[in-house]
């Protein structure tokens, strides 16, 4: 059981998650409150996440978790959550969790009538591409992506004109409009394989790999194909520096560092391992380092820590402001009102869907 006070039952402390304007009223209508009965009911779930969710925050989260899990069953809704979502979403309400490739695969297979995408806008668009007849919702339309916003469809058309007969491999972290102008999509977990496959298919030794500049440069080290890059960057990963990691090692010689390939090449060079978020998670599970620093979005360390209690996570806390737009109150509102629905024009959706499906087939 978690600590409980009269004050917390009357008005629990609210963490920094942005509250939805109607969410508290929904809880009132559903007659869900944090009381002794709900505390007992939710205790097994809290036991699972107590290492990463402070006791003072649980009385706020618990009613929303109860309401969301109840409503998603009633509405046959499926919640997809990216690895960068906060633990109360990732561990307490999500039906499917993973990186962009895992979520794309599961989106294509989901049996739900409604998909709630707990991630950013391009992920919700991808789910809609693969499920055109389902209702796809994102709890906050403002959950964007600096990388996705670094390029548009006109940019891709200009690249194709400048580099005729060169295949265009587009990172899944892009809009449907950009995917539609591409030959195929990729994720950080399959980018090298996709690049090699496209070079072979086109009979060329050049491939456009867009829009992540650092991912393209890191891929170039693992293939003989000439990679033509774009100047897009992830605002979370570009903030890490090699000097920062060198200082971590100097302060803690036993520290293991694993990095995401959206980081700069000199940052990746400092790491013991580099890979997609799913690959990073598997590496920790398989190797069980004593202390590890995951050079990626901060919330992922919390999520992985739940499953790896004997690993100490050193957290260089770079948060994605877009991922953090998603909160339990907003998810509840999206479920109740079925709002913030994603639509993709079929003229865009058809070629974009083909690029994503080709990726899934090759992966």
Residue frames relative to the residue before (quaternion, step in Angstrom):
aa qw qx qy qz dx dy dz
X 1.0000 0.0000 0.0000 0.0000 0.00 0.00 0.00
X 0.3706 -0.7312 0.5248 0.2294 3.57 -1.06 0.69
X 0.6366 -0.5254 0.3797 0.4176 3.60 -1.15 0.43
X 0.0727 -0.8036 0.5906 -0.0130 3.54 -1.02 0.82
X 0.0316 -0.7862 0.6171 0.0129 3.56 -0.99 0.83
X 0.6432 -0.5140 0.3877 0.4145 3.55 -1.22 0.39
X 0.6393 0.5371 -0.3313 0.4394 3.57 0.99 -0.84
X 0.6748 0.4993 -0.3149 0.4429 3.59 0.92 -0.85
X 0.6417 0.5158 -0.3317 0.4606 3.58 1.10 -0.62
X 0.6670 0.4965 -0.3142 0.4582 3.59 1.01 -0.74
X 0.7860 -0.1089 0.1178 0.5970 3.56 0.86 -0.95
X 0.2261 -0.8202 0.5077 0.1354 3.60 0.12 1.23
X 0.5855 -0.5690 0.4507 0.3611 3.51 -1.19 0.63
X 0.2412 -0.7848 0.5579 0.1208 3.58 -0.88 0.97
X 0.3490 -0.7304 0.5426 0.2244 3.62 -0.71 0.98
X 0.7547 -0.4642 0.2553 0.3870 3.53 -1.31 0.03
X 0.4092 0.7005 -0.4927 0.3148 3.63 1.21 -0.02
X 0.4591 -0.6893 0.4856 0.2797 3.56 -0.91 0.92
X 0.3452 -0.7621 0.5097 0.2007 3.55 -0.77 1.00
X 0.4386 -0.6504 0.5513 0.2843 3.54 -1.10 0.69
X 0.5787 -0.6486 0.3729 0.3247 3.57 -0.96 0.86
X 0.7674 0.3542 -0.1840 0.5017 3.59 1.06 -0.67
X 0.4483 0.7531 -0.4235 0.2291 3.57 1.23 -0.27
X 0.6618 0.5032 -0.3231 0.4521 3.60 0.88 -0.86
X 0.6377 0.5251 -0.3263 0.4595 3.57 1.03 -0.77
X 0.6116 0.5408 -0.3462 0.4621 3.59 1.08 -0.69
X 0.6473 0.5105 -0.3205 0.4665 3.58 0.93 -0.85
X 0.6297 0.5293 -0.3348 0.4597 3.58 1.01 -0.76
X 0.6745 0.4945 -0.2994 0.4592 3.56 0.89 -0.92
X 0.6952 0.4478 -0.2681 0.4943 3.57 1.10 -0.71
X 0.3475 -0.7645 0.4681 0.2752 3.57 1.37 -0.11
X 0.4197 0.6669 -0.4917 0.3707 3.54 0.91 1.00
X 0.0867 0.7887 -0.5950 0.1279 3.55 -0.60 1.21
X 0.4775 -0.6340 0.5073 0.3357 3.53 -1.20 0.43
X 0.1922 0.7551 -0.5977 0.1889 3.54 -0.28 1.31
X 0.7621 -0.3742 0.2504 0.4652 3.56 -1.28 -0.06
X 0.6478 0.5263 -0.3263 0.4438 3.58 0.98 -0.83
X 0.6807 0.4678 -0.2976 0.4787 3.60 0.91 -0.88
X 0.5947 0.5652 -0.3625 0.4421 3.57 1.06 -0.69
X 0.6715 0.4859 -0.2953 0.4751 3.57 0.91 -0.91
X 0.6593 0.5268 -0.3102 0.4377 3.58 0.90 -0.91
X 0.7623 0.3913 -0.1934 0.4779 3.57 0.95 -0.91
X 0.4106 0.7503 -0.4516 0.2540 3.60 1.27 -0.14
X 0.6574 0.5040 -0.3506 0.4369 3.68 0.83 -0.76
X 0.6471 0.5082 -0.3200 0.4697 3.58 1.05 -0.75
X 0.6592 0.5033 -0.3211 0.4572 3.57 0.96 -0.82
X 0.5862 0.5766 -0.3720 0.4307 3.57 1.05 -0.71
X 0.6386 0.5461 -0.3196 0.4380 3.57 1.04 -0.76
X 0.8132 0.2863 -0.1180 0.4927 3.60 0.91 -0.89
X 0.3855 0.7747 -0.4537 0.2129 3.59 1.24 0.01
X 0.6046 0.5689 -0.3648 0.4215 3.62 1.16 -0.42
X 0.7826 0.3044 -0.1599 0.5190 3.61 1.18 -0.45
X 0.7074 0.3412 -0.2594 0.5620 3.62 1.25 -0.08
X 0.3833 -0.7438 0.4938 0.2365 3.63 -0.49 1.13
X 0.6144 -0.5811 0.3833 0.3714 3.61 -1.07 0.69
X 0.6404 0.5515 -0.3404 0.4121 3.59 1.01 -0.72
X 0.6807 0.4889 -0.2937 0.4598 3.61 1.17 -0.50
X 0.5676 0.6546 -0.3779 0.3263 3.59 1.08 -0.64
X 0.6403 0.5258 -0.3612 0.4278 3.68 0.88 -0.70
X 0.6309 0.4958 -0.3380 0.4918 3.59 1.19 -0.40
X 0.7049 0.4840 -0.2708 0.4422 3.57 0.86 -0.97
X 0.6391 0.6122 -0.3400 0.3181 3.58 0.82 -1.03
X 0.6740 0.4808 -0.3373 0.4480 3.67 0.78 -0.81
X 0.6484 0.5113 -0.3238 0.4618 3.59 1.00 -0.76
X 0.6376 0.5240 -0.3267 0.4606 3.57 0.97 -0.82
X 0.6367 0.5223 -0.3169 0.4706 3.57 0.99 -0.88
X 0.6959 0.4826 -0.2802 0.4520 3.60 0.82 -1.00
X 0.6704 0.5022 -0.3064 0.4520 3.59 0.88 -0.90
X 0.6785 0.4859 -0.3005 0.4618 3.59 0.87 -0.89
X 0.6307 0.5209 -0.3299 0.4712 3.58 1.09 -0.64
X 0.7117 0.4716 -0.2650 0.4481 3.57 0.85 -0.99
X 0.6453 0.5229 -0.3532 0.4306 3.60 0.94 -0.72
X 0.6175 0.5158 -0.3505 0.4794 3.60 1.13 -0.54
X 0.6648 0.5128 -0.3031 0.4508 3.57 0.94 -0.88
X 0.7673 0.3634 -0.1823 0.4960 3.58 1.01 -0.82
X 0.3719 -0.7308 0.4819 0.3089 3.60 1.28 0.00
X 0.3177 0.7404 -0.5111 0.2996 3.53 0.86 1.11
X 0.2160 -0.7531 0.6106 0.1155 3.53 -1.18 0.70
X 0.2090 -0.7825 0.5780 0.0997 3.57 -0.86 0.98
X 0.1344 -0.7726 0.6191 0.0413 3.54 -0.75 1.17
X 0.0319 -0.8215 0.5690 -0.0189 3.60 -0.73 1.02
X 0.3914 -0.7141 0.5352 0.2246 3.53 -0.86 1.00
X 0.6625 -0.5369 0.3639 0.3747 3.55 -1.25 0.51
X 0.6665 0.5095 -0.3064 0.4498 3.60 1.19 -0.41
X 0.4748 0.6561 -0.4612 0.3624 3.61 1.19 0.07
X 0.5849 -0.6022 0.4180 0.3471 3.56 -1.19 0.58
X 0.6861 -0.5502 0.2868 0.3798 3.61 -1.11 0.67
X 0.6432 0.5299 -0.3525 0.4257 3.62 0.96 -0.70
X 0.6499 0.4554 -0.3005 0.5291 3.59 1.24 -0.44
X 0.6977 0.5101 -0.2749 0.4213 3.55 0.76 -1.12
X 0.8058 0.3107 -0.1389 0.4847 3.58 0.80 -1.00
X 0.7659 0.4376 -0.1986 0.4271 3.60 1.08 -0.58
X 0.8143 0.1922 -0.1226 0.5338 3.64 1.09 -0.45
X 0.5733 0.6287 -0.3857 0.3569 3.63 1.15 -0.47
X 0.3261 -0.7188 0.5822 0.1947 3.55 -1.16 0.74
X 0.7733 0.1020 -0.0408 0.6245 3.56 1.14 -0.71
X 0.0333 -0.7833 0.6208 0.0029 3.56 -0.93 0.94
X 0.3379 0.7528 -0.5260 0.2059 3.57 -1.16 0.44
X 0.6285 -0.4919 0.4207 0.4314 3.51 -1.33 -0.30
X 0.7721 -0.3759 0.2288 0.4586 3.57 -1.28 0.00
X 0.6627 0.5008 -0.3143 0.4597 3.60 0.97 -0.82
X 0.6547 0.5089 -0.3167 0.4605 3.59 0.90 -0.87
X 0.6758 0.4831 -0.3019 0.4677 3.58 0.92 -0.86
X 0.6224 0.5303 -0.3462 0.4600 3.60 1.04 -0.71
X 0.6512 0.5123 -0.3169 0.4616 3.57 0.94 -0.88
X 0.7064 0.4620 -0.2724 0.4619 3.57 0.84 -0.97
X 0.5899 0.5644 -0.3693 0.4440 3.58 1.08 -0.64
X 0.6585 0.5171 -0.3052 0.4536 3.56 1.04 -0.81
X 0.7440 0.4138 -0.2141 0.4789 3.60 1.14 -0.56
X 0.4760 0.7283 -0.4253 0.2492 3.58 1.19 -0.37
X 0.3261 -0.7521 0.5484 0.1652 3.56 -1.11 0.78
X 0.4923 0.6848 -0.4249 0.3288 3.58 1.23 -0.11
X 0.5010 -0.6295 0.5002 0.3202 3.56 -1.27 0.43
X 0.7657 0.2128 -0.0973 0.5991 3.56 1.18 -0.68
X 0.1527 -0.7560 0.6296 0.0937 3.56 -1.05 0.83
X 0.1374 -0.7524 0.6396 0.0768 3.56 -0.87 1.00
X 0.1790 -0.8056 0.5597 0.0757 3.58 -0.51 1.19
X 0.0991 -0.7771 0.6209 0.0281 3.55 -0.50 1.21
X 0.4843 0.5846 -0.4709 0.4494 3.48 0.10 1.40
X 0.6323 -0.4946 0.3866 0.4538 3.58 -0.91 -0.87
X 0.7754 -0.4390 0.2077 0.4035 3.51 -1.34 0.41
X 0.6695 0.5020 -0.3375 0.4312 3.62 0.82 -0.85
X 0.6070 0.5466 -0.3578 0.4526 3.61 1.11 -0.56
X 0.6484 0.5016 -0.3141 0.4789 3.57 1.00 -0.80
X 0.6200 0.5294 -0.3386 0.4697 3.59 1.04 -0.73
X 0.6426 0.5208 -0.3253 0.4582 3.59 0.97 -0.84
X 0.6381 0.5156 -0.3248 0.4706 3.58 0.98 -0.80
X 0.6537 0.5033 -0.3138 0.4700 3.58 1.01 -0.78
X 0.6075 0.5569 -0.3545 0.4417 3.60 1.00 -0.78
X 0.7453 0.4092 -0.2072 0.4838 3.56 0.96 -0.93
X 0.7604 0.2435 -0.1463 0.5840 3.57 1.28 -0.22
X 0.0322 -0.8675 0.4956 0.0267 3.60 0.70 1.05
X 0.7185 0.4395 -0.2572 0.4738 3.61 1.12 -0.55
X 0.6196 0.5241 -0.3530 0.4655 3.59 1.26 0.03
X 0.4759 -0.6284 0.5267 0.3181 3.54 -1.28 0.40
X 0.0734 -0.7940 0.6035 0.0021 3.57 -0.65 1.16
X 0.0765 -0.8095 0.5819 -0.0143 3.54 -0.75 1.12
X 0.1230 -0.7334 0.6582 0.1174 3.54 -1.23 0.56
X 0.4986 -0.7072 0.3983 0.3042 3.63 -0.67 0.98
X 0.7942 0.0686 -0.0580 0.6010 3.61 1.17 -0.36
X 0.3862 -0.7512 0.4939 0.2064 3.57 -0.54 1.19
X 0.6337 0.5505 -0.3311 0.4310 3.59 1.20 -0.45
X 0.4945 0.6376 -0.4441 0.3894 3.59 1.26 0.04
X 0.0425 0.8442 -0.5267 0.0901 3.55 0.19 1.32
X 0.3334 -0.7148 0.5715 0.2266 3.57 -1.16 -0.58
X 0.4472 -0.7043 0.4803 0.2707 3.59 -0.72 1.04
X 0.6401 0.5299 -0.3242 0.4522 3.57 1.05 -0.73
X 0.6674 0.5007 -0.2990 0.4631 3.57 0.89 -0.94
X 0.6964 0.4818 -0.2714 0.4575 3.56 1.06 -0.76
X 0.5523 0.6391 -0.3878 0.3688 3.59 1.26 -0.11
X 0.7887 0.2039 -0.0917 0.5727 3.61 1.26 -0.24
X 0.1041 -0.7852 0.6060 0.0742 3.58 -1.16 0.58
X 0.7524 -0.4146 0.2690 0.4355 3.54 -1.31 0.10
X 0.6386 0.5304 -0.3283 0.4507 3.59 0.98 -0.79
X 0.6132 0.5455 -0.3439 0.4561 3.58 1.06 -0.72
X 0.6715 0.4947 -0.3035 0.4607 3.59 0.93 -0.87
X 0.6329 0.5210 -0.3376 0.4626 3.58 0.99 -0.77
X 0.6431 0.5137 -0.3205 0.4689 3.59 1.03 -0.76
X 0.6324 0.5245 -0.3267 0.4671 3.58 1.03 -0.74
X 0.6529 0.5111 -0.3205 0.4580 3.57 0.96 -0.84
X 0.6469 0.5106 -0.3197 0.4676 3.57 1.02 -0.76
X 0.6926 0.4776 -0.2777 0.4637 3.58 1.03 -0.83
X 0.7783 0.2162 -0.1083 0.5794 3.58 1.18 -0.57
X 0.0583 -0.8354 0.5459 0.0263 3.62 0.47 1.12
X 0.8383 0.1928 -0.1735 0.4796 3.53 -1.17 0.75
X 0.5505 0.5490 -0.4209 0.4673 3.58 1.22 0.48
X 0.4176 -0.7257 0.4754 0.2703 3.65 -0.62 1.02
X 0.2756 -0.7495 0.5837 0.1469 3.53 -1.13 0.77
X 0.0890 -0.7724 0.6289 0.0026 3.54 -0.61 1.24
X 0.1087 -0.8266 0.5522 0.0055 3.53 -0.51 1.22
X 0.4830 -0.6546 0.5131 0.2740 3.53 -0.91 1.01
X 0.5470 -0.6426 0.4229 0.3301 3.56 -0.96 0.83
X 0.5906 0.5705 -0.3553 0.4467 3.60 1.26 -0.36
X 0.5296 0.5919 -0.4160 0.4428 3.56 0.75 1.11
X 0.6113 -0.5548 0.4172 0.3800 3.55 -1.28 0.32
X 0.6481 -0.5000 0.3996 0.4127 3.55 -1.29 0.29
X 0.5994 0.5738 -0.3526 0.4327 3.59 1.06 -0.72
X 0.6806 0.4662 -0.2835 0.4889 3.59 0.98 -0.85
X 0.6214 0.5353 -0.3416 0.4590 3.59 0.96 -0.78
X 0.6467 0.5536 -0.3143 0.4203 3.57 0.99 -0.87
X 0.6979 0.4537 -0.2663 0.4859 3.60 1.14 -0.57
X 0.6263 0.5782 -0.3039 0.4256 3.58 1.32 -0.11
X 0.5319 -0.6131 0.4739 0.3415 3.55 -1.29 0.27
X 0.7842 -0.0927 0.1111 0.6034 3.56 1.06 -0.75
X 0.3690 -0.6942 0.5647 0.2511 3.56 -1.27 0.39
X 0.0935 -0.7629 0.6307 0.1066 3.54 -1.34 0.14
X 0.2443 -0.7022 0.6287 0.2280 3.53 -1.36 0.09
X 0.6846 -0.4697 0.3358 0.4450 3.57 -1.24 0.09
X 0.6559 0.5297 -0.3190 0.4329 3.60 1.14 -0.51
X 0.8010 0.2584 -0.1442 0.5205 3.64 1.10 -0.50
X 0.3390 0.8003 -0.4585 0.1854 3.59 1.29 0.07
X 0.6633 0.5076 -0.3232 0.4448 3.60 0.87 -0.89
X 0.6630 0.5023 -0.3018 0.4658 3.58 0.92 -0.90
X 0.6567 0.5067 -0.3126 0.4629 3.58 0.96 -0.84
X 0.6410 0.5224 -0.3236 0.4600 3.59 0.93 -0.88
X 0.6765 0.4887 -0.3003 0.4618 3.61 0.83 -0.91
X 0.6523 0.5195 -0.3128 0.4547 3.58 1.00 -0.84
X 0.6747 0.4911 -0.2972 0.4639 3.58 0.95 -0.85
X 0.6229 0.5318 -0.3437 0.4594 3.59 1.02 -0.72
X 0.6583 0.4975 -0.3020 0.4774 3.56 1.02 -0.84
X 0.6616 0.5171 -0.3148 0.4426 3.59 0.90 -0.88
X 0.7422 0.3957 -0.2176 0.4952 3.59 0.94 -0.89
X 0.3711 -0.7426 0.4800 0.2835 3.59 1.24 -0.24
X 0.5361 0.6112 -0.3911 0.4313 3.56 0.96 0.91
X 0.3443 -0.7149 0.5579 0.2431 3.54 -1.26 0.31
X 0.6442 0.4589 -0.3226 0.5201 3.59 1.28 0.43
X 0.0189 0.7750 -0.6316 0.0131 3.57 -1.10 0.74
X 0.3418 -0.6858 0.6031 0.2217 3.53 -1.07 0.81
X 0.0217 -0.7866 0.6167 -0.0201 3.58 -0.75 1.07
X 0.0855 0.8362 -0.5220 0.1450 3.55 -0.15 1.33
X 0.7098 -0.1428 -0.6628 -0.1912 1.62 -2.33 0.93
X 0.5248 0.6757 -0.4096 0.3166 3.63 1.23 -0.14
X 0.3822 -0.7597 0.4856 0.2024 3.55 -0.43 1.25
X 0.7036 0.4703 -0.2816 0.4522 3.58 0.86 -0.94
X 0.6166 0.5259 -0.3515 0.4687 3.58 0.99 -0.73
X 0.6441 0.5269 -0.3195 0.4531 3.59 0.95 -0.89
X 0.6775 0.4838 -0.2974 0.4674 3.59 0.91 -0.88
X 0.6578 0.4949 -0.3157 0.4719 3.58 1.02 -0.70
X 0.6073 0.5331 -0.3439 0.4783 3.58 1.11 -0.67
X 0.6278 0.5768 -0.3334 0.4024 3.58 0.96 -0.91
X 0.6377 0.5330 -0.3256 0.4507 3.60 1.15 -0.57
X 0.7374 0.4243 -0.2148 0.4797 3.58 1.22 -0.46
X 0.7483 0.3036 -0.1985 0.5553 3.58 1.24 0.18
X 0.4728 -0.6593 0.5023 0.2992 3.55 -1.23 0.40
X 0.4989 0.6544 -0.4209 0.3817 3.56 1.32 -0.07
X 0.4269 -0.6620 0.5452 0.2868 3.58 -1.08 0.72
X 0.1896 -0.7988 0.5659 0.0758 3.57 -0.67 1.14
X 0.1778 -0.7512 0.6295 0.0882 3.54 -0.86 1.04
X 0.1765 -0.8372 0.5161 0.0391 3.57 -0.54 1.22
X 0.3449 -0.6615 0.6234 0.2342 3.50 -1.46 0.20
X 0.5400 -0.6668 0.4233 0.2909 3.60 -1.21 0.37
X 0.3831 0.7259 -0.4972 0.2811 3.61 1.08 0.53
X 0.0319 -0.7928 0.6086 0.0076 3.55 -1.19 0.62
X 0.4469 -0.6369 0.5552 0.2939 3.52 -1.30 0.48
X 0.4379 -0.7350 0.4504 0.2553 3.58 -0.67 1.06
X 0.6053 0.5240 -0.3638 0.4761 3.61 1.21 -0.28
X 0.7614 0.4170 -0.2274 0.4413 3.58 0.63 -1.11
X 0.6341 0.5444 -0.3568 0.4174 3.60 1.03 -0.59
X 0.5985 0.5877 -0.3644 0.4045 3.60 1.20 -0.31
X 0.5782 0.5671 -0.3888 0.4392 3.62 1.17 -0.33
X 0.1210 -0.7946 0.5921 0.0582 3.59 -1.05 0.77
X 0.6060 -0.5543 0.4259 0.3797 3.54 -1.22 0.49
X 0.6299 0.5438 -0.3364 0.4409 3.59 1.00 -0.80
X 0.6167 0.5457 -0.3355 0.4575 3.56 1.06 -0.76
X 0.6877 0.4663 -0.2869 0.4768 3.59 0.88 -0.89
X 0.6135 0.5424 -0.3478 0.4566 3.59 1.04 -0.70
X 0.6501 0.5082 -0.3156 0.4684 3.57 1.04 -0.75
X 0.6059 0.5413 -0.3497 0.4664 3.58 1.04 -0.72
X 0.6687 0.4964 -0.3013 0.4644 3.59 0.92 -0.89
X 0.6471 0.5220 -0.3231 0.4520 3.58 0.98 -0.82
X 0.6908 0.4722 -0.2689 0.4770 3.57 1.03 -0.81
X 0.8012 0.1079 -0.0153 0.5884 3.57 1.13 -0.68
X 0.2091 -0.8416 0.4829 0.1217 3.62 0.26 1.24
X 0.6872 0.4885 -0.2978 0.4477 3.62 1.10 -0.51
X 0.4655 0.7072 -0.4290 0.3149 3.56 1.28 -0.08
X 0.2434 -0.7351 0.6159 0.1449 3.56 -1.06 0.86
X 0.1525 -0.7996 0.5785 0.0524 3.58 -0.87 0.96
X 0.0053 0.7723 -0.6352 0.0111 3.56 -0.90 0.97
X 0.1479 -0.8384 0.5246 -0.0034 3.55 -0.82 1.04
X 0.4580 -0.6536 0.5349 0.2774 3.52 -1.25 0.59
X 0.5022 -0.6902 0.4284 0.2963 3.64 -0.94 0.80
X 0.5051 0.5865 -0.4584 0.4368 3.61 1.21 0.27
X 0.5326 0.5949 -0.4131 0.4379 3.60 1.29 0.00
X 0.6448 -0.5207 0.3902 0.4012 3.56 -1.25 0.39
X 0.6348 -0.5686 0.3592 0.3805 3.62 -1.05 0.67
X 0.6663 0.4878 -0.3326 0.4555 3.63 0.95 -0.70
X 0.5894 0.5323 -0.3624 0.4878 3.60 1.22 -0.42
X 0.6525 0.5076 -0.3054 0.4725 3.57 0.91 -0.93
X 0.6332 0.5496 -0.3297 0.4339 3.59 1.03 -0.76
X 0.6558 0.5084 -0.3073 0.4659 3.60 1.16 -0.52
X 0.6226 0.5897 -0.3299 0.3946 3.59 1.22 -0.40
X 0.5064 -0.6174 0.5112 0.3181 3.53 -1.29 0.48
X 0.7851 0.0225 0.0194 0.6186 3.56 1.20 -0.59
X 0.0673 -0.7784 0.6224 0.0475 3.55 -1.14 0.65
X 0.2776 0.7573 -0.5585 0.1936 3.56 -0.96 0.84
X 0.7088 -0.4224 0.3484 0.4447 3.52 -1.35 0.03
X 0.6883 -0.4635 0.3306 0.4496 3.58 -1.23 0.20
X 0.6564 0.4968 -0.3246 0.4658 3.61 0.94 -0.78
X 0.6503 0.5080 -0.3152 0.4688 3.59 1.03 -0.76
X 0.6266 0.5291 -0.3336 0.4648 3.58 1.06 -0.73
X 0.6406 0.5190 -0.3195 0.4671 3.57 0.98 -0.85
X 0.6698 0.4937 -0.3020 0.4652 3.59 0.88 -0.92
X 0.6236 0.5477 -0.3431 0.4399 3.58 0.99 -0.78
X 0.6600 0.4906 -0.3075 0.4787 3.59 0.94 -0.87
X 0.6555 0.5173 -0.3155 0.4507 3.60 0.90 -0.88
X 0.7130 0.4683 -0.2572 0.4542 3.57 0.94 -0.90
X 0.7854 0.3693 -0.1675 0.4677 3.58 0.97 -0.88
X 0.1580 -0.8373 0.5115 0.1109 3.61 1.21 -0.43
X 0.0399 0.8158 -0.5743 0.0562 3.61 0.58 1.09
X 0.5807 -0.5839 0.4296 0.3706 3.57 -1.15 0.53
X 0.7814 -0.0136 0.0367 0.6228 3.55 0.94 -0.97
X 0.0035 -0.8130 0.5809 -0.0384 3.58 -0.85 0.94
X 0.1904 -0.7336 0.6412 0.1206 3.51 -1.19 0.69
X 0.1677 -0.7834 0.5936 0.0765 3.57 -0.65 1.13
X 0.2207 -0.8037 0.5436 0.0993 3.55 -0.38 1.27
X 0.4962 0.5793 -0.4706 0.4435 3.49 0.21 1.43
X 0.7714 -0.3208 0.2410 0.4938 3.59 -1.23 -0.28
X 0.5914 -0.6729 0.3306 0.2967 3.53 -0.86 1.12
X 0.6561 0.5529 -0.3398 0.3851 3.61 0.84 -0.87
X 0.5751 0.6033 -0.3977 0.3836 3.59 1.08 -0.52
X 0.6012 0.5561 -0.3661 0.4419 3.59 1.04 -0.64
X 0.6323 0.5197 -0.3298 0.4706 3.60 1.00 -0.79
X 0.6856 0.4965 -0.2956 0.4428 3.57 0.86 -0.93
X 0.6780 0.4714 -0.2918 0.4827 3.58 0.98 -0.81
X 0.5995 0.5887 -0.3574 0.4077 3.59 1.07 -0.69
X 0.5902 0.5865 -0.3682 0.4147 3.59 1.06 -0.71
X 0.7468 0.4001 -0.2081 0.4888 3.58 0.97 -0.88
X 0.7555 0.3068 -0.1645 0.5551 3.58 1.28 -0.26
X 0.0583 -0.8735 0.4823 0.0298 3.58 0.59 1.14
X 0.6791 0.4940 -0.2996 0.4528 3.61 1.15 -0.40
X 0.6096 0.5197 -0.3524 0.4839 3.57 1.30 0.04
X 0.2702 -0.7450 0.5871 0.1653 3.56 -0.93 0.89
X 0.2051 -0.7993 0.5582 0.0868 3.57 -0.69 1.11
X 0.2106 -0.7313 0.6382 0.1162 3.54 -0.86 1.05
X 0.1649 -0.8516 0.4965 0.0338 3.56 -0.51 1.18
X 0.1218 -0.7416 0.6559 0.0708 3.61 -0.55 1.14
X 0.1852 -0.8952 0.3909 0.1074 3.52 0.35 1.28
X 0.0913 0.7529 -0.6375 0.1357 3.54 -0.02 1.36
X 0.1380 -0.8190 0.5559 0.0337 3.56 -0.44 1.24
X 0.3812 -0.6789 0.5706 0.2610 3.57 -1.14 0.64
X 0.3606 -0.7591 0.4910 0.2296 3.63 -0.48 1.10
X 0.6313 0.5409 -0.3362 0.4427 3.59 1.15 -0.53
X 0.6380 0.5084 -0.3209 0.4811 3.60 0.94 -0.85
X 0.6972 0.4907 -0.2756 0.4439 3.56 1.02 -0.81
X 0.4544 0.6433 -0.4677 0.4011 3.59 1.27 0.20
X 0.6522 0.5116 -0.3095 0.4659 3.58 1.18 -0.56
X 0.0699 0.7972 -0.5921 0.0951 3.58 -0.78 1.03
X 0.6740 -0.4978 0.3542 0.4153 3.57 -1.23 0.35
X 0.6569 0.5001 -0.3478 0.4444 3.67 0.81 -0.76
X 0.6702 0.4896 -0.3079 0.4651 3.59 0.96 -0.79
X 0.6163 0.5308 -0.3421 0.4706 3.58 1.08 -0.69
X 0.6374 0.5220 -0.3242 0.4649 3.58 0.97 -0.82
X 0.6546 0.5027 -0.3154 0.4683 3.60 0.89 -0.87
X 0.6444 0.5227 -0.3307 0.4497 3.59 0.92 -0.86
X 0.6585 0.5102 -0.3060 0.4609 3.58 0.99 -0.81
X 0.6969 0.4827 -0.2816 0.4494 3.56 0.85 -0.98
X 0.8013 0.3088 -0.1411 0.4925 3.58 0.73 -1.08
X 0.2834 -0.7778 0.5047 0.2448 3.60 1.31 -0.22
X 0.3316 0.7573 -0.4751 0.3014 3.51 1.00 1.00
X 0.7536 0.3600 -0.2948 0.4644 3.56 -1.37 0.04
X 0.2100 0.8103 -0.5141 0.1872 3.55 0.93 1.00
X 0.3823 -0.7244 0.5400 0.1937 3.53 -1.09 0.85
X 0.0123 -0.7734 0.6337 -0.0097 3.56 -0.97 0.95
X 0.0635 -0.7700 0.6337 0.0389 3.58 -1.09 0.73
X 0.4747 -0.6753 0.4881 0.2835 3.57 -0.76 1.07
X 0.5279 -0.6796 0.4057 0.3081 3.59 -0.80 1.00
X 0.5904 0.5670 -0.3800 0.4308 3.61 1.09 -0.52
X 0.6744 0.4291 -0.2640 0.5399 3.55 1.20 -0.62
X 0.6596 0.5650 -0.3111 0.3858 3.54 0.90 -0.99
X 0.6501 0.5544 -0.3406 0.3924 3.60 0.88 -0.87
X 0.7292 0.3837 -0.2684 0.4990 3.67 0.71 -0.90
X 0.6149 0.5394 -0.3561 0.4518 3.61 1.07 -0.63
X 0.6339 0.5266 -0.3235 0.4651 3.57 1.01 -0.83
X 0.6363 0.5356 -0.3303 0.4463 3.56 0.98 -0.83
X 0.6516 0.5167 -0.3150 0.4574 3.61 0.97 -0.83
X 0.6720 0.4812 -0.2959 0.4789 3.60 1.00 -0.81
X 0.6685 0.5026 -0.3047 0.4558 3.58 0.92 -0.90
X 0.6081 0.5342 -0.3552 0.4676 3.61 1.06 -0.65
X 0.6319 0.5288 -0.3282 0.4619 3.57 1.01 -0.79
X 0.6739 0.4969 -0.2992 0.4577 3.57 0.84 -0.99
X 0.6506 0.5210 -0.3169 0.4526 3.57 0.98 -0.82
X 0.6874 0.4672 -0.2785 0.4813 3.59 0.94 -0.87
X 0.6601 0.5212 -0.3070 0.4454 3.58 1.06 -0.78
